[in-house]
Amino acid sequence: MLPRTLRPDLRRILPNDPRTYDGPLLAVWLLGAYLLVIVARSLVHLFAPDGGASSIATIDINVEGGANIVAIFGQWGAIQLLLALVLVTLLVRYRGLTPFIALVLAVEPLLRMLAGSLKPVETLGTAPGAALNEYMGFIMVIVLWLSICPVRSRA
């Protein structure tokens, strides 16, 4: 469940055999749980009447162009769903790519924070995603670190 050493091996991010993973199962389980959250979040953005723009992200959509905001949130949900399903498929079928998946999920919140600082969004409150972004990035960095530390020696 946990690594035998905390010495990371960066070669594990893109392994020679992506079907074999000898890292800690804790990393796999944490990634699986987070991917389920991402799938749920994407479904809200895709299917909620306001795309979650007003009800979750606290963006005022009762303005000129509000329908465009809702449409963009719906499209964002579609892209989130696609990414999550690709990552779930990789996690299930190519378990050796667990560190790569962790890397993607560690970089994603950092890029969203960068985008938010370059193009700030005016909100009426703090959205849960914005509040948790930095924490999830940090947690995913820890998961990445765990995933590149071996549980057992490679033969």
Secondary structure as UniProt FT lines:
FT   HELIX           10..12
FT   TURN            18..19
FT   HELIX           25..47
FT   TURN            49..57
FT   TURN            64..65
FT   HELIX           66..93
FT   HELIX           95..97
FT   HELIX           98..118
FT   HELIX           128..147
//
